[in-house]
Amino acid sequence: MKARRRTGPTDVVKTIVYDRDGGACARCGTRDGLTIHHRVNRGMGGAREEWINQSHNLLLVCTVCNGWFEDNPRESYTAGWKVRRPELPGEVLVRYADGREYQLAPEGVRSLIVTAAR
């Protein structure tokens, strides 16, 4: 029997995402039932883009929020929890549970984006 091709992130990348997101769901902040979520969908059988499984395209989220993203696409895209092609995940800010927006980098860095008050 042929071994299945691995299409998800490596264990090293999963650890980077877990540490970057503080072991809590990026949307609601819970520490229960966590999973890795792709901001840009991988598509059927995985995608060929090398960045698809890099940390800037991944969020640590709970299973409840992961399902919520699919049921609420408009809000999910607005908050950066999901990203539409052809946009790249490093170019789309993400709103975290603390209400602030961050830019994510492939190296696993999360940078706070401060906007001027209106």
C-alpha positions as CSV (number, residue, x, y, z in Angstrom):
1,M,0.0,0.0,0.0
2,K,1.3,3.4,-0.9
3,A,1.9,5.9,1.9
4,R,-0.3,9.0,2.0
5,R,1.3,12.2,1.0
6,R,1.5,14.7,3.9
7,T,-0.3,17.9,2.9
8,G,-0.4,19.7,6.2
9,P,2.1,21.8,8.2
10,T,5.0,20.1,9.8
11,D,5.2,19.6,13.6
12,V,7.8,22.4,13.8
13,V,5.4,24.8,12.1
14,K,2.5,23.7,14.3
15,T,4.7,24.4,17.4
16,I,5.6,27.9,16.0
17,V,1.9,28.7,15.5
18,Y,0.9,27.4,18.9
19,D,3.6,29.5,20.6
20,R,2.8,32.6,18.5
21,D,-0.8,32.4,19.4
22,G,-0.1,31.8,23.0
23,G,-1.9,28.4,23.2
24,A,-5.3,30.0,22.7
25,C,-7.9,30.4,20.0
26,A,-7.1,33.4,17.9
27,R,-10.8,34.4,17.6
28,C,-12.3,33.7,21.1
29,G,-9.3,33.0,23.3
30,T,-10.3,29.6,24.6
31,R,-7.6,27.0,25.3
32,D,-9.9,24.0,24.7
33,G,-10.3,21.9,21.5
34,L,-7.6,23.7,19.5
35,T,-6.7,22.9,15.9
36,I,-4.7,24.5,13.1
37,H,-6.7,26.6,10.6
38,H,-5.6,27.5,7.1
39,R,-6.5,31.2,6.3
40,V,-6.2,30.5,2.6
41,N,-7.8,27.1,1.9
42,R,-5.6,24.3,0.7
43,G,-8.1,23.1,-1.8
44,M,-8.7,19.5,-2.7
45,G,-5.7,17.3,-1.7
46,G,-3.5,20.3,-0.7
47,A,-2.1,23.2,-2.6
48,R,1.2,23.5,-4.4
49,E,2.1,26.9,-3.1
50,E,5.1,26.6,-0.7
51,W,3.6,29.2,1.7
52,I,0.3,27.3,2.2
53,N,1.6,25.5,5.3
54,Q,3.8,28.4,6.6
55,S,2.8,30.1,9.9
56,H,1.5,33.3,8.3
57,N,-1.3,31.3,6.6
58,L,-2.1,29.4,9.8
59,L,-4.0,30.2,13.0
60,L,-4.5,28.3,16.2
61,V,-8.3,28.2,16.7
62,C,-10.8,26.1,18.6
63,T,-13.0,23.7,16.7
64,V,-16.1,25.8,17.4
65,C,-14.5,28.9,15.8
66,N,-13.1,26.8,12.9
67,G,-16.7,25.8,12.0
68,W,-17.9,29.4,12.6
69,F,-15.5,30.6,9.9
70,E,-17.2,28.5,7.3
71,D,-20.7,29.5,8.5
72,N,-19.8,33.2,8.5
73,P,-17.5,33.9,5.6
74,R,-18.1,37.7,5.3
75,E,-17.1,38.3,8.9
76,S,-14.2,35.8,8.6
77,Y,-12.7,37.5,5.5
78,T,-13.2,41.0,7.1
79,A,-11.3,39.9,10.2
80,G,-8.5,38.1,8.3
81,W,-9.3,34.7,9.7
82,K,-9.9,33.7,6.1
83,V,-8.0,35.1,3.1
84,R,-9.3,35.0,-0.5
85,R,-7.0,34.1,-3.4
86,P,-5.2,35.9,-5.0
87,E,-4.4,37.8,-1.8
88,L,-1.5,36.5,0.2
89,P,-1.8,35.8,3.9
90,G,1.2,38.0,4.9
91,E,-0.6,41.0,3.3
92,V,-3.9,40.6,5.2
93,L,-4.2,41.7,8.8
94,V,-5.7,39.3,11.4
95,R,-8.0,40.4,14.3
96,Y,-7.2,38.4,17.4
97,A,-9.3,37.7,20.5
98,D,-7.8,40.9,22.2
99,G,-9.6,43.0,19.5
100,R,-6.3,44.2,18.0
101,E,-5.0,43.6,14.4
102,Y,-1.7,41.9,13.7
103,Q,0.4,41.1,10.6
104,L,1.7,37.6,10.5
105,A,5.1,36.7,9.0
106,P,6.3,33.4,7.6
107,E,8.9,33.1,10.4
108,G,6.2,33.0,13.1
109,V,6.3,36.6,14.1
110,R,3.1,38.5,15.0
111,S,3.4,42.3,14.7
112,L,0.8,44.6,16.2
113,I,-0.6,47.1,13.8
114,V,-1.5,50.4,15.4
115,T,-3.9,52.7,13.4
116,A,-4.5,56.3,14.1
117,A,-7.7,57.2,15.9
118,R,-10.4,58.7,13.6
